[in-house]
Amino acid sequence: MDVSTIASMIREAKQGASICLWPDYDIKDIPFAVYDDEQVVYIDHPNPPETRPEQLMAATSVPINEIATATIPAEVCKSESDVLPLAYHEGFHVFQHHHFTPLDADMFTAMAFYPELDPEYRALCRLEENILRNTDDSIDQKVGILGHLMTLRRTRLNAHPSLLAYERFLERSEGTAFFVEQQARQALFEQEPILGQSGHGWARFYQVGAALCHLLDATVSDWTTRIEQGASPGDLMMPQAQNDIDLVSLGYEDVLEQEQNAVSAFRTEIAGQMAHLENTDVVRIQYDKTGQQYRAFNPSTLVSLGDGRILHRTAFTLLIPDRGSITVKQGPVIDHVSQGEIILPPCIVELDQGTLHLQTDAVQIDLTGVTHIGDCVYSLL
């Protein structure tokens, strides 16, 4: 769909009757930026910039001229049933900015240490998803079992100090926004909320977080207020835990064996990509890991390796304000977050008076202030 069509749909929604999706949230209050590669259309933005903001990289919420703005890329909008639920979702992130008590989370460090390849962690994730899908259990039974499983699973997040805050932040941020999106789909297009494949990584926080919100909506009267004050959906579920749960009765042993096999098979699947990125001729670009960065990526194809590295198997962009960007359209690439380093497959880059450049179908690099510090190693520090 083109930018003007998408913008017209959002304007019409903002001018129509309000939909109650969350207390005090109204899409009429939200500024939007709808964009493609050529243009940006602003909707109700009080101070739109004259030049294209460099942080337009994904469907999200970003500050544009210091105004929290919902951003909608045209490429992800295929129909009206895509546009409006997404607008309510991203607009809710703006609402969160103004109404939610902030939670601190070292997002990308946590992503790099997330136990996505830990079979025991994955098995507990699977059991939670099974309980959420189970139509035989009552709501009270689901809540009791889920609270117990979440308590066990969160103990495995002690592997790195960033992980629990990461889960709580994303479950609260993306889980509630996806809950709002699901309700918008139901109100506008009569599509019942369903629990999609949540997996064990990034997508889990959307799917499971929203599913927990639906349970809380049926069991905890003041849950939205408590979420806004700093609780995550999981925080509110755990006190309702039933502590005498027998994991064997839930099929834990069979699920654990399946996950052990799945992890082994997956490591074999990515072995070629990993070998390609551990070659001595790889290109390494070091960046200031404490500085401002923006990232765009495909959540369904990233892998948290659990050792400080994230493998992006398809698309990835690192934008460093005032310095430029690295964009990989066809993976793989490693973001070694704990070291502050991007690792690219062997390629020929050009360095001219501090400007690093590469332009191919797969990789585009345009960075300034770069120093060549060794064989295929470049620094932005």
Backbone torsions as a table, in degrees:
resi	resn	phi	psi	omega
1	MET	NA	149.6	-179.0
2	ASP	-86.7	162.1	-173.6
3	VAL	-60.1	-43.7	-176.4
4	SER	-65.0	-37.1	178.5
5	THR	-65.6	-44.8	179.1
6	ILE	-62.3	-45.0	179.8
7	ALA	-61.6	-39.0	179.0
8	SER	-63.3	-39.9	178.5
9	MET	-63.2	-42.1	-179.2
10	ILE	-68.9	-41.3	177.3
11	ARG	-59.3	-42.9	-179.1
12	GLU	-63.7	-40.1	178.5
13	ALA	-64.6	-38.9	-179.8
14	LYS	-69.0	-27.6	-178.4
15	GLN	-89.5	-14.0	-176.9
16	GLY	-85.4	-168.3	-179.6
17	ALA	-67.7	139.9	-179.9
18	SER	-69.3	145.3	175.9
19	ILE	-110.9	126.8	-179.5
20	CYS	-83.9	103.6	-178.7
21	LEU	-113.0	-23.7	-179.9
22	TRP	-160.6	140.9	-177.8
23	PRO	-52.3	126.0	175.6
24	ASP	73.2	0.1	177.5
25	TYR	-86.3	124.8	179.3
26	ASP	-138.8	123.1	-177.9
27	ILE	-61.7	-20.1	178.0
28	LYS	-60.5	-25.5	-175.8
29	ASP	-86.8	-1.8	-168.0
30	ILE	-102.6	127.0	169.8
31	PRO	-81.1	144.3	-178.3
32	PHE	-126.5	153.6	167.5
33	ALA	-129.4	115.8	177.6
34	VAL	-105.2	132.2	-170.3
35	TYR	-148.1	159.0	166.1
36	ASP	-135.0	-161.3	-178.0
37	ASP	-70.2	-18.2	-172.9
38	GLU	-106.3	-33.9	-170.8
39	GLN	-145.5	163.8	175.0
40	VAL	-131.1	131.4	175.6
41	VAL	-115.0	123.3	179.7
42	TYR	-97.7	142.1	179.1
43	ILE	-124.4	115.1	177.4
44	ASP	57.9	31.2	174.0
45	HIS	-88.7	126.4	-174.4
46	PRO	-73.2	-17.2	-177.1
47	ASN	-150.1	68.0	-177.5
48	PRO	-67.6	139.7	-179.2
49	PRO	-74.2	158.1	179.0
50	GLU	-81.1	-27.6	179.4
51	THR	-109.8	159.5	-177.2
52	ARG	-68.0	125.1	177.7
53	PRO	-65.7	136.2	-177.2
54	GLU	-73.1	-18.6	-178.2
55	GLN	-85.1	9.5	173.5
56	LEU	-76.8	94.8	-173.0
57	MET	-133.2	-15.2	-174.0
58	ALA	-164.1	172.5	169.6
59	ALA	-77.4	111.8	-174.5
60	THR	-168.7	-161.8	171.1
61	SER	-126.0	127.9	179.1
62	VAL	-137.4	156.4	174.1
63	PRO	-76.9	125.7	174.9
64	ILE	-121.8	115.9	-170.5
65	ASN	50.5	43.9	176.1
66	GLU	66.9	16.1	177.2
67	ILE	-113.0	120.7	176.4
68	ALA	-60.1	124.7	-170.8
69	THR	-133.9	133.8	174.2
70	ALA	-79.3	128.3	-177.1
71	THR	-112.0	132.3	-176.3
72	ILE	-125.5	109.3	175.9
73	PRO	-79.0	133.0	-176.2
74	ALA	-61.4	-29.5	-173.5
75	GLU	-65.2	-21.1	-178.6
76	VAL	-93.5	-0.4	-175.7
77	CYS	-106.3	109.4	-178.5
78	LYS	-103.9	-24.4	-177.8
79	SER	-155.0	172.2	178.8
80	GLU	-59.8	-34.8	-179.6
81	SER	-71.4	-12.5	169.9
82	ASP	-87.2	-44.2	-169.3
83	VAL	-64.6	-55.5	-170.1
84	LEU	-70.0	-44.6	175.5
85	PRO	-60.8	-37.9	177.5
86	LEU	-65.1	-39.7	178.7
87	ALA	-62.7	-42.2	176.9
88	TYR	-64.5	-37.3	178.6
89	HIS	-64.5	-54.5	-176.9
90	GLU	-69.6	-33.8	174.5
91	GLY	-62.8	-32.2	178.9
92	PHE	-67.1	-29.4	175.3
93	HIS	-63.7	-35.0	174.6
94	VAL	-65.8	-43.7	176.4
95	PHE	-57.5	-43.4	177.9
96	GLN	-58.3	-41.9	-179.6
97	HIS	-55.8	-37.5	-175.8
98	HIS	-91.8	-24.4	-168.7
99	HIS	-119.7	-17.9	-178.0
100	PHE	-93.3	135.8	170.7
101	THR	-61.3	126.6	-175.6
102	PRO	-62.6	144.8	171.0
103	LEU	-116.5	132.4	178.0
104	ASP	-83.3	134.0	176.5
105	ALA	-152.1	131.4	175.5
106	ASP	-85.8	81.6	-165.8
107	MET	-54.3	-55.8	-170.4
108	PHE	-79.9	-27.7	170.4
109	THR	-62.1	-46.1	179.8
110	ALA	-62.8	-41.2	177.3
111	MET	-57.0	-37.5	-176.2
112	ALA	-74.4	-20.2	179.4
113	PHE	-109.8	3.9	-176.6
114	TYR	-63.2	135.2	-172.6
115	PRO	-80.2	50.0	-177.2
116	GLU	-63.7	-25.4	-178.4
117	LEU	-105.4	18.6	176.4
118	ASP	-93.4	110.4	-175.8
119	PRO	-58.4	-36.8	-179.6
120	GLU	-67.6	-41.2	176.7
121	TYR	-62.6	-46.1	-179.1
122	ARG	-61.9	-38.7	-179.7
123	ALA	-63.0	-42.4	177.9
124	LEU	-65.8	-37.6	174.8
125	CYS	-59.8	-44.3	-179.7
126	ARG	-61.8	-42.9	-180.0
127	LEU	-63.5	-40.5	177.1
128	GLU	-59.5	-44.8	-179.9
129	GLU	-64.2	-39.7	178.3
130	ASN	-60.4	-42.7	-179.9
131	ILE	-65.8	-40.9	178.9
132	LEU	-62.7	-32.3	-179.6
133	ARG	-83.3	-20.0	-172.8
134	ASN	-66.3	121.2	-179.3
135	THR	-93.4	-4.3	-179.0
136	ASP	-84.4	-31.1	-178.1
137	ASP	-78.2	147.1	172.9
138	SER	-73.7	166.8	178.3
139	ILE	-59.6	-43.1	-179.5
140	ASP	-63.6	-38.5	177.2
141	GLN	-64.8	-43.7	178.4
142	LYS	-59.5	-47.3	-177.7
143	VAL	-61.3	-42.8	-179.5
144	GLY	-64.2	-43.7	-179.4
145	ILE	-69.8	-43.9	-179.7
146	LEU	-61.4	-42.5	178.5
147	GLY	-58.3	-40.0	179.0
148	HIS	-67.4	-47.0	-179.0
149	LEU	-62.6	-40.4	-180.0
150	MET	-65.1	-36.6	177.5
151	THR	-62.0	-44.0	178.3
152	LEU	-65.7	-44.0	-176.1
153	ARG	-66.3	-39.5	-178.5
154	ARG	-65.0	-24.8	177.1
155	THR	-63.8	-27.3	179.6
156	ARG	-77.4	-11.2	176.0
157	LEU	-81.3	-1.2	176.0
158	ASN	-73.6	-2.7	-179.8
159	ALA	-61.4	-25.5	177.8
160	HIS	-149.1	140.0	-174.4
161	PRO	-63.7	-15.7	-177.9
162	SER	-85.8	-12.5	-163.3
163	LEU	-75.6	-42.6	-178.0
164	LEU	-65.7	-42.4	177.7
165	ALA	-62.4	-36.0	177.8
166	TYR	-62.0	-49.2	179.8
167	GLU	-62.0	-47.1	-177.0
168	ARG	-62.1	-41.2	-179.7
169	PHE	-65.0	-50.5	-175.4
170	LEU	-70.6	-39.2	177.8
171	GLU	-60.3	-39.1	179.9
172	ARG	-74.5	-45.3	-176.1
173	SER	-73.3	-58.4	-174.7
174	GLU	-83.2	-33.1	178.4
175	GLY	-63.2	-45.3	179.4
176	THR	-69.5	-37.6	178.9
177	ALA	-65.8	-37.5	178.5
178	PHE	-72.1	-33.3	172.7
179	PHE	-58.7	-45.4	177.6
180	VAL	-63.4	-42.8	178.5
181	GLU	-60.2	-44.6	179.8
182	GLN	-61.9	-41.5	178.9
183	GLN	-65.9	-35.4	176.4
184	ALA	-64.6	-41.6	177.8
185	ARG	-61.3	-39.5	-179.6
186	GLN	-68.8	-44.4	-177.9
187	ALA	-67.8	-38.4	-173.4
188	LEU	-91.2	-34.4	-171.5
189	PHE	-128.7	8.8	177.7
190	GLU	56.7	35.7	176.4
191	GLN	-97.4	115.3	-178.9
192	GLU	-66.4	141.9	175.6
193	PRO	-61.9	134.7	175.9
194	ILE	-130.6	153.6	176.1
195	LEU	-90.4	107.9	177.2
196	GLY	-75.6	-177.9	177.7
197	GLN	-68.0	112.0	-173.5
198	SER	-88.4	-25.5	179.1
199	GLY	63.9	-150.6	-173.4
200	HIS	-129.4	-2.0	-176.0
201	GLY	-114.2	-137.1	-172.1
202	TRP	-56.7	-45.0	-175.7
203	ALA	-61.9	-25.1	-177.8
204	ARG	-57.2	-38.8	-173.9
205	PHE	-68.5	-30.5	175.8
206	TYR	-70.2	-56.4	-171.0
207	GLN	-68.7	-53.8	-177.7
208	VAL	-70.4	-39.3	177.8
209	GLY	-57.3	-43.9	179.0
210	ALA	-67.2	-40.7	179.4
211	ALA	-62.5	-38.7	176.3
212	LEU	-64.6	-37.7	178.0
213	CYS	-60.6	-40.7	178.7
214	HIS	-63.4	-39.9	177.7
215	LEU	-66.4	-42.5	179.2
216	LEU	-63.4	-36.0	-179.8
217	ASP	-62.1	-25.5	-179.3
218	ALA	-95.4	-8.6	-171.6
219	THR	-130.0	-23.1	-174.7
220	VAL	-124.5	115.9	-169.9
221	SER	-67.0	-37.7	-174.8
222	ASP	-107.7	29.5	-170.5
223	TRP	-65.7	-35.6	-178.5
224	THR	-67.2	-37.9	177.0
225	THR	-63.4	-43.8	-179.4
226	ARG	-66.9	-34.2	174.7
227	ILE	-63.6	-47.4	-179.6
228	GLU	-61.7	-30.0	-178.6
229	GLN	-81.9	-7.4	173.8
230	GLY	133.7	-10.2	179.0
231	ALA	-76.9	153.1	170.4
232	SER	-100.4	162.0	176.7
233	PRO	-54.3	-40.6	178.5
234	GLY	-64.2	-36.7	177.3
235	ASP	-57.3	-39.2	-177.5
236	LEU	-80.0	-20.6	179.4
237	MET	-82.1	-37.2	-171.8
238	MET	-62.6	-37.8	178.7
239	PRO	-62.7	-15.3	179.6
240	GLN	-93.4	14.4	-175.3
241	ALA	-62.7	141.4	170.2
242	GLN	-96.6	114.3	-167.0
243	ASN	-86.4	-3.8	-179.1
244	ASP	-104.4	32.5	-178.7
245	ILE	-76.3	131.6	175.7
246	ASP	-96.2	110.5	-177.3
247	LEU	-61.0	-32.8	179.7
248	VAL	-60.2	-39.4	-179.4
249	SER	-66.5	-20.2	178.0
250	LEU	-90.1	-1.5	179.4
251	GLY	85.8	23.4	-174.9
252	TYR	-58.1	-44.5	-174.2
253	GLU	-63.1	-42.4	178.5
254	ASP	-66.5	-41.5	179.6
255	VAL	-65.0	-40.8	178.5
256	LEU	-61.2	-43.6	178.7
257	GLU	-62.1	-40.9	178.3
258	GLN	-62.3	-40.7	-179.4
259	GLU	-71.8	-34.6	174.8
260	GLN	-61.0	-42.9	178.0
261	ASN	-67.4	-39.0	-179.2
262	ALA	-65.4	-41.6	179.5
263	VAL	-65.3	-42.2	178.4
264	SER	-61.3	-44.3	179.9
265	ALA	-66.1	-38.2	-179.1
266	PHE	-67.9	-40.6	177.1
267	ARG	-60.6	-36.8	175.9
268	THR	-65.6	-40.0	-178.8
269	GLU	-61.7	-40.8	-175.9
270	ILE	-93.7	2.2	-175.5
271	ALA	-59.7	-39.2	-179.8
272	GLY	-64.5	-43.4	178.0
273	GLN	-64.2	-42.0	-179.5
274	MET	-64.3	-41.4	178.9
275	ALA	-62.7	-38.0	179.5
276	HIS	-63.7	-31.1	-177.7
277	LEU	-94.7	-0.4	175.8
278	GLU	-110.9	7.3	175.4
279	ASN	-64.5	148.9	-179.5
280	THR	-67.2	-16.9	-177.9
281	ASP	-95.7	8.9	179.2
282	VAL	-64.4	156.0	176.9
283	VAL	-95.2	127.9	179.9
284	ARG	-116.0	128.5	178.6
285	ILE	-121.7	112.9	-177.6
286	GLN	-89.1	139.7	179.9
287	TYR	-134.6	164.5	179.3
288	ASP	-77.8	105.0	-174.8
289	LYS	-70.2	-13.4	178.0
290	THR	-93.6	-7.6	-177.5
291	GLY	-86.1	178.7	-179.7
292	GLN	-74.1	129.7	175.6
293	GLN	-142.2	153.5	170.9
294	TYR	-123.5	140.4	179.5
295	ARG	-126.4	144.4	169.4
296	ALA	-128.7	142.5	-175.3
297	PHE	-161.8	169.6	176.0
298	ASN	-96.8	107.8	-175.5
299	PRO	-59.2	-27.4	-175.6
300	SER	-79.9	-11.7	-177.4
301	THR	-124.3	13.2	172.9
302	LEU	-92.4	152.8	178.8
303	VAL	-130.7	122.5	173.2
304	SER	-80.6	111.8	-175.7
305	LEU	-77.8	-12.2	173.2
306	GLY	82.3	3.3	-177.5
307	ASP	-124.3	20.0	-177.8
308	GLY	101.1	1.1	-178.2
309	ARG	-121.2	148.0	172.5
310	ILE	-120.3	126.1	174.7
311	LEU	-94.3	120.8	173.3
312	HIS	-102.5	114.4	-174.9
313	ARG	-85.3	-16.4	176.2
314	THR	-129.9	-112.2	-170.4
315	ALA	-80.1	144.5	176.3
316	PHE	-160.5	138.1	173.1
317	THR	-134.3	134.8	169.1
318	LEU	-116.2	118.5	177.7
319	LEU	-110.0	125.6	176.6
320	ILE	-114.4	110.3	-175.2
321	PRO	-53.0	135.8	178.6
322	ASP	70.0	1.1	178.6
323	ARG	-119.7	-25.9	179.5
324	GLY	120.3	-159.6	-172.7
325	SER	-149.1	161.2	171.0
326	ILE	-122.5	123.8	178.4
327	THR	-125.4	125.4	175.8
328	VAL	-112.8	112.0	-178.9
329	LYS	-87.9	-25.9	177.5
330	GLN	-132.7	110.6	-174.5
331	GLY	-63.4	-176.3	8.7
332	PRO	-98.5	166.6	174.5
333	VAL	-153.9	147.9	176.5
334	ILE	-111.6	129.8	169.1
335	ASP	-99.8	102.2	-180.0
336	HIS	-86.4	83.5	-169.5
337	VAL	-63.4	-42.2	-175.8
338	SER	-67.2	-22.7	177.8
339	GLN	-100.3	-14.5	-175.3
340	GLY	69.4	58.8	-174.6
341	GLU	-151.7	134.9	171.8
342	ILE	-99.7	132.2	-178.8
343	ILE	-117.3	117.6	-178.1
344	LEU	-111.0	152.3	174.4
345	PRO	-58.4	159.2	179.5
346	PRO	-50.6	128.5	179.0
347	CYS	-158.1	165.1	-178.5
348	ILE	-103.6	113.3	178.5
349	VAL	-106.4	158.3	178.8
350	GLU	-111.9	131.9	174.8
351	LEU	-118.9	116.4	-176.8
352	ASP	-133.0	110.2	178.5
353	GLN	51.3	46.4	175.6
354	GLY	84.5	0.5	178.3
355	THR	-105.2	121.2	178.7
356	LEU	-97.1	131.4	-171.9
357	HIS	-140.1	139.9	170.3
358	LEU	-154.9	134.7	-179.9
359	GLN	-138.4	99.1	174.1
360	THR	-131.4	175.3	177.5
361	ASP	-63.5	-30.3	-174.6
362	ALA	-92.3	-35.3	-171.8
363	VAL	-136.4	134.1	171.7
364	GLN	-126.1	127.5	178.1
365	ILE	-128.2	128.6	171.5
366	ASP	-142.0	101.8	-176.3
367	LEU	-134.6	140.4	177.3
368	THR	-113.0	162.8	-179.6
369	GLY	69.1	36.6	-175.0
370	VAL	-100.6	141.4	176.3
371	THR	-119.2	136.8	176.4
372	HIS	-88.4	115.3	-173.7
373	ILE	-113.2	0.1	178.5
374	GLY	175.5	-179.4	-179.8
375	ASP	-57.5	113.8	178.0
376	CYS	59.2	23.2	180.0
377	VAL	-120.4	126.7	-177.9
378	TYR	-128.5	150.3	-174.5
379	SER	-129.9	136.6	172.3
380	LEU	-103.6	6.3	-175.0
381	LEU	-74.9	NA	NA
